[in-house]
Amino acid sequence: MKKIKYFVLAFAATFLAAGFTGCKDDDEKIVEKVVTKTDTVTIVKTDTIDDQTNWARYQKLVTADVKANKKHDKVILLVAFGSTWEQAFNAFDATVAAYKAEFPKYDVFLSYSSAICINRAAAGENGVTRNYYAPPFWLNAFADSGVKYDEIVVQSLQVIPGEEYTRVINYIKDFANNSNGDLDDEYLANVSIKLGVPLLQDAEVDVPLVAQILNASYSDKAAQGVVAFMGHGNPDSYDTYKANVRYTQLEEALQTINKNYFVGTVDMMDNFKTNVYERMQAAGIKSGKVFLHPLMAIDGDHGHNDMGGDDDDNWDGTKFTPNEEGEVEDTSWKMYFRHLGYDCPEENVIHLGLLELQNVRGVWMKHTQEAIDGEPLDYYHSKNPE
């Protein structure tokens, strides 16, 4: 459960997002060399006998999908980080269906922004194979001569306006600027492009709203003991727009309702499970029930392993040993709180992603409607938080 941080060069990320898990036909004879360094991945094209590159093949598949399913002149592209878990796949399917019902005049598609998730989902890492493609493929398909939507709405399914949201913005910028030079400039100059912001975009509006919704769902649990939400968060060096503060703000908003609510993260400095424990102790909550819930769009690897897994390798029978950042690695939240004397049985681990909570999903939909009702996107300045 050691944290692995990936920094992928922008050029390499684009190709990785296409995925390398599909089998190559022998007659294509595409030779690629992947050079992996400590914190970068570089792809070198050493020989191409056939013009049908991976990029071209994937673009052809996505464009064919869009053409086959185009029913309207407007489209919504949902962009999630991604997952390899069947529960997450089902949550995404339900979200697409909900969007189609809520926005009947729009076609709806879903994309992953994580190359790792795209590749592992295509490889069937957890027993179910799904093919997801990166946003550039979908955006390019929307601009294809046989498609050309009049309005494109990109909805970020991120929780905070941080690093992954920045990637969503950059996908739109590259598309609108025709970065590859292979799209119709006249079309791009006239198409309406809009952006739906993340769940907790606005500290004054979204944070208290989500707090109220979560309390409506879990007030019965908070009456019995601690309800600890586990978000992802960004390491300090990746804390784009200082978006990590949304977790602190959400905890503050929840605690104005009930002091038993806490919000920690996997990756935010000074807000690990160890810090949640310290805040609980300071509040005089030194025993009792602890309920755990992922504060992520889906309940995937982090929820099943980092939060609710059985890993407690860091426990030596008497104590934990934090790393230099103050986090206790190799131990799930469930096992951590158990060893520290709290009551956290399996049934107290709530395996539901935020997209599986209809009212929380409705906040994302609210942002989509606001984007539709607003002006076309100023994609250069974007819709970044203050």
CORJO-V263836 format. One record per residue. N is the residue number from 1. RES is the residue in three letters. PSI is psi in whole degrees, -180 to 180 (none if undefined). NEAR is the number of other C-alpha atoms within 10 Angstrom. D_LAST is the distance of its C-alpha to the last C-alpha in whole Angstrom. Layout:
# CORJO-V263836
N_RES_PSI_NEAR_D_LAST + N_RES_PSI_NEAR_D_LAST
This chain:
# CORJO-V263836
1_MET_15_14_34 + 2_LYS_141_9_33 + 3_LYS_130_9_29 + 4_ILE_118_7_30 + 5_LYS_130_9_27 + 6_TYR_125_11_27 + 7_PHE_115_12_25 + 8_VAL_127_15_27 + 9_LEU_144_13_27 + 10_ALA_-42_12_25 + 11_PHE_-43_11_29 + 12_ALA_-37_16_30 + 13_ALA_-37_21_28 + 14_THR_-45_19_28 + 15_PHE_-39_16_32 + 16_LEU_-36_21_32 + 17_ALA_-23_23_30 + 18_ALA_-27_25_33 + 19_GLY_140_26_35 + 20_PHE_19_17_38 + 21_THR_-17_14_40 + 22_GLY_143_13_42 + 23_CYS_137_6_45 + 24_LYS_136_12_46 + 25_ASP_143_8_50 + 26_ASP_-34_7_52 + 27_ASP_-7_8_53 + 28_GLU_-33_13_49 + 29_LYS_50_14_50 + 30_ILE_120_18_46 + 31_VAL_125_14_46 + 32_GLU_146_12_43 + 33_LYS_124_11_42 + 34_VAL_118_12_39 + 35_VAL_119_10_39 + 36_THR_126_10_37 + 37_LYS_-176_8_36 + 38_THR_-49_7_34 + 39_ASP_16_11_30 + 40_THR_158_13_31 + 41_VAL_123_19_33 + 42_THR_134_18_34 + 43_ILE_127_16_36 + 44_VAL_122_12_39 + 45_LYS_111_11_41 + 46_THR_-27_10_45 + 47_ASP_135_11_47 + 48_THR_107_13_46 + 49_ILE_-35_11_50 + 50_ASP_142_11_48 + 51_ASP_-13_10_46 + 52_GLN_83_14_44 + 53_THR_168_15_41 + 54_ASN_-47_16_39 + 55_TRP_-48_16_36 + 56_ALA_-38_12_39 + 57_ARG_-44_13_40 + 58_TYR_-39_18_37 + 59_GLN_-39_20_36 + 60_LYS_-42_15_39 + 61_LEU_-45_13_39 + 62_VAL_-43_20_35 + 63_THR_-40_22_36 + 64_ALA_-39_15_40 + 65_ASP_-47_14_38 + 66_VAL_-45_20_36 + 67_LYS_-40_15_39 + 68_ALA_-27_10_41 + 69_ASN_5_12_38 + 70_LYS_122_17_37 + 71_LYS_-16_13_38 + 72_HIS_174_15_35 + 73_ASP_2_15_33 + 74_LYS_150_18_30 + 75_VAL_147_22_28 + 76_ILE_126_25_26 + 77_LEU_115_23_25 + 78_LEU_128_23_24 + 79_VAL_112_22_22 + 80_ALA_158_24_23 + 81_PHE_-45_22_23 + 82_GLY_174_24_27 + 83_SER_169_23_30 + 84_THR_8_24_33 + 85_TRP_141_24_34 + 86_GLU_-37_19_36 + 87_GLN_-40_17_35 + 88_ALA_-43_21_31 + 89_PHE_-45_19_33 + 90_ASN_-38_13_34 + 91_ALA_-40_21_31 + 92_PHE_-41_22_30 + 93_ASP_-44_14_33 + 94_ALA_-35_14_32 + 95_THR_-43_20_29 + 96_VAL_-44_19_30 + 97_ALA_-42_14_33 + 98_ALA_-40_17_31 + 99_TYR_-40_21_28 + 100_LYS_-37_16_32 + 101_ALA_-39_11_33 + 102_GLU_-31_13_30 + 103_PHE_72_16_29 + 104_PRO_-14_11_33 + 105_LYS_7_14_32 + 106_TYR_142_22_30 + 107_ASP_151_21_32 + 108_VAL_129_25_30 + 109_PHE_161_20_30 + 110_LEU_140_22_28 + 111_SER_152_21_27 + 112_TYR_143_21_26 + 113_SER_-14_24_24 + 114_SER_119_24_26 + 115_ALA_-39_24_29 + 116_ILE_-45_19_31 + 117_CYS_-39_21_30 + 118_ILE_-49_27_32 + 119_ASN_-43_23_35 + 120_ARG_-34_20_35 + 121_ALA_-40_25_35 + 122_ALA_-27_20_38 + 123_ALA_-5_19_40 + 124_GLY_45_16_40 + 125_GLU_-40_16_39 + 126_ASN_29_11_39 + 127_GLY_-10_11_42 + 128_VAL_127_13_41 + 129_THR_129_16_40 + 130_ARG_140_18_37 + 131_ASN_113_16_36 + 132_TYR_152_22_32 + 133_TYR_155_25_31 + 134_ALA_155_28_28 + 135_PRO_-39_27_26 + 136_PRO_-35_20_27 + 137_PHE_-43_22_30 + 138_TRP_-44_20_29 + 139_LEU_-43_22_27 + 140_ASN_-39_18_30 + 141_ALA_-37_24_33 + 142_PHE_-25_25_31 + 143_ALA_1_20_32 + 144_ASP_149_18_35 + 145_SER_-27_11_38 + 146_GLY_4_12_39 + 147_VAL_-76_18_36 + 148_LYS_74_20_34 + 149_TYR_147_23_31 + 150_ASP_-31_17_30 + 151_GLU_132_20_27 + 152_ILE_121_24_25 + 153_VAL_120_23_22 + 154_VAL_119_27_21 + 155_GLN_116_25_19 + 156_SER_128_27_18 + 157_LEU_20_27_20 + 158_GLN_158_23_17 + 159_VAL_-46_25_16 + 160_ILE_156_29_13 + 161_PRO_69_25_11 + 162_GLY_-140_23_12 + 163_GLU_-48_19_15 + 164_GLU_-33_23_17 + 165_TYR_-37_24_14 + 166_THR_-39_15_14 + 167_ARG_-39_17_18 + 168_VAL_-46_23_18 + 169_ILE_-44_21_16 + 170_ASN_-33_15_18 + 171_TYR_-44_21_21 + 172_ILE_-43_22_20 + 173_LYS_-47_17_20 + 174_ASP_-41_14_23 + 175_PHE_-51_21_25 + 176_ALA_-31_19_24 + 177_ASN_3_16_25 + 178_ASN_55_15_28 + 179_SER_-29_11_27 + 180_ASN_-7_8_31 + 181_GLY_20_9_33 + 182_ASP_13_9_34 + 183_LEU_169_18_33 + 184_ASP_109_13_34 + 185_ASP_-37_12_32 + 186_GLU_-40_8_33 + 187_TYR_-46_16_32 + 188_LEU_-30_17_28 + 189_ALA_-19_10_28 + 190_ASN_-19_10_29 + 191_VAL_142_16_27 + 192_SER_118_17_24 + 193_ILE_128_22_22 + 194_LYS_156_26_19 + 195_LEU_123_28_17 + 196_GLY_129_25_16 + 197_VAL_168_30_13 + 198_PRO_171_22_14 + 199_LEU_-50_25_16 + 200_LEU_45_24_13 + 201_GLN_-48_23_10 + 202_ASP_120_17_9 + 203_ALA_-33_17_10 + 204_GLU_-24_10_12 + 205_VAL_-55_10_14 + 206_ASP_-42_19_14 + 207_VAL_-53_21_15 + 208_PRO_-32_20_17 + 209_LEU_-48_17_19 + 210_VAL_-37_19_19 + 211_ALA_-44_21_21 + 212_GLN_-41_17_23 + 213_ILE_-45_17_24 + 214_LEU_-40_17_25 + 215_ASN_-37_19_27 + 216_ALA_-31_11_29 + 217_SER_-30_12_30 + 218_TYR_17_15_31 + 219_SER_-33_18_32 + 220_ASP_-36_11_35 + 221_LYS_-42_17_34 + 222_ALA_-24_20_32 + 223_ALA_-18_12_35 + 224_GLN_-26_13_37 + 225_GLY_-161_20_35 + 226_VAL_137_24_32 + 227_VAL_110_27_30 + 228_ALA_120_25_28 + 229_PHE_135_22_25 + 230_MET_108_26_25 + 231_GLY_180_26_21 + 232_HIS_-63_20_21 + 233_GLY_163_27_18 + 234_ASN_141_21_18 + 235_PRO_157_15_20 + 236_ASP_-42_13_18 + 237_SER_-13_8_19 + 238_TYR_11_17_17 + 239_ASP_69_17_14 + 240_THR_134_19_12 + 241_TYR_16_15_8 + 242_LYS_42_17_10 + 243_ALA_-16_22_10 + 244_ASN_-25_25_13 + 245_VAL_-20_14_12 + 246_ARG_-33_22_12 + 247_TYR_-43_26_16 + 248_THR_-43_15_16 + 249_GLN_-37_18_15 + 250_LEU_-42_22_17 + 251_GLU_-43_23_20 + 252_GLU_-42_19_19 + 253_ALA_-40_20_19 + 254_LEU_-38_23_22 + 255_GLN_-16_16_24 + 256_THR_-18_13_24 + 257_ILE_-47_15_26 + 258_ASN_128_17_28 + 259_LYS_-6_19_28 + 260_ASN_0_22_30 + 261_TYR_136_28_27 + 262_PHE_151_24_25 + 263_VAL_116_27_22 + 264_GLY_-174_26_23 + 265_THR_172_26_22 + 266_VAL_-34_20_24 + 267_ASP_0_20_22 + 268_MET_123_20_20 + 269_MET_138_18_21 + 270_ASP_15_15_22 + 271_ASN_39_24_22 + 272_PHE_-179_24_25 + 273_LYS_-31_27_28 + 274_THR_-37_19_30 + 275_ASN_-35_17_27 + 276_VAL_-44_19_27 + 277_TYR_-44_20_31 + 278_GLU_-40_15_30 + 279_ARG_-36_14_28 + 280_MET_-45_18_31 + 281_GLN_-44_12_33 + 282_ALA_-29_10_32 + 283_ALA_1_11_31 + 284_GLY_12_9_35 + 285_ILE_90_17_35 + 286_LYS_3_13_38 + 287_SER_179_16_39 + 288_GLY_-173_12_39 + 289_LYS_146_19_38 + 290_VAL_124_23_35 + 291_PHE_139_23_33 + 292_LEU_141_24_31 + 293_HIS_130_23_29 + 294_PRO_133_28_26 + 295_LEU_59_23_23 + 296_MET_159_23_23 + 297_ALA_-37_25_23 + 298_ILE_162_27_27 + 299_ASP_93_26_29 + 300_GLY_-134_22_30 + 301_ASP_-44_15_31 + 302_HIS_-43_20_29 + 303_GLY_-43_26_30 + 304_HIS_-29_17_34 + 305_ASN_-62_18_34 + 306_ASP_-36_23_31 + 307_MET_-54_29_31 + 308_GLY_10_25_35 + 309_GLY_177_19_37 + 310_ASP_6_17_40 + 311_ASP_123_19_39 + 312_ASP_41_19_40 + 313_ASP_-21_15_41 + 314_ASN_-18_16_40 + 315_TRP_122_17_42 + 316_ASP_11_9_45 + 317_GLY_-19_8_46 + 318_THR_-27_7_45 + 319_LYS_167_10_42 + 320_PHE_156_18_39 + 321_THR_104_12_38 + 322_PRO_156_12_34 + 323_ASN_-173_9_33 + 324_GLU_-19_7_31 + 325_GLU_-6_10_28 + 326_GLY_3_15_29 + 327_GLU_150_20_30 + 328_VAL_107_22_33 + 329_GLU_168_20_33 + 330_ASP_27_18_36 + 331_THR_127_24_36 + 332_SER_164_25_34 + 333_TRP_-42_27_32 + 334_LYS_-50_27_36 + 335_MET_-33_22_38 + 336_TYR_-52_25_36 + 337_PHE_-32_19_36 + 338_ARG_-50_16_40 + 339_HIS_-24_16_41 + 340_LEU_12_14_39 + 341_GLY_8_12_41 + 342_TYR_159_19_39 + 343_ASP_101_18_40 + 344_CYS_71_22_38 + 345_PRO_172_14_41 + 346_GLU_-38_14_40 + 347_GLU_-11_9_40 + 348_ASN_-3_17_37 + 349_VAL_112_22_35 + 350_ILE_106_18_33 + 351_HIS_76_19_33 + 352_LEU_125_20_30 + 353_GLY_163_21_27 + 354_LEU_-30_21_25 + 355_LEU_-18_23_26 + 356_GLU_-6_20_29 + 357_LEU_109_15_28 + 358_GLN_-43_12_28 + 359_ASN_-32_16_26 + 360_VAL_-43_21_23 + 361_ARG_-33_19_24 + 362_GLY_-26_16_24 + 363_VAL_-42_19_20 + 364_TRP_-43_23_19 + 365_MET_-35_22_22 + 366_LYS_-43_15_20 + 367_HIS_-37_20_17 + 368_THR_-46_25_20 + 369_GLN_-39_16_21 + 370_GLU_-37_15_18 + 371_ALA_-43_20_18 + 372_ILE_-41_20_22 + 373_ASP_-17_10_21 + 374_GLY_-172_11_19 + 375_GLU_156_12_19 + 376_PRO_148_16_20 + 377_LEU_130_18_17 + 378_ASP_85_12_16 + 379_TYR_-15_19_16 + 380_TYR_-46_12_15 + 381_HIS_-20_9_12 + 382_SER_-163_16_12 + 383_LYS_68_16_9 + 384_ASN_153_15_7 + 385_PRO_159_15_4 + 386_GLU_none_9_0
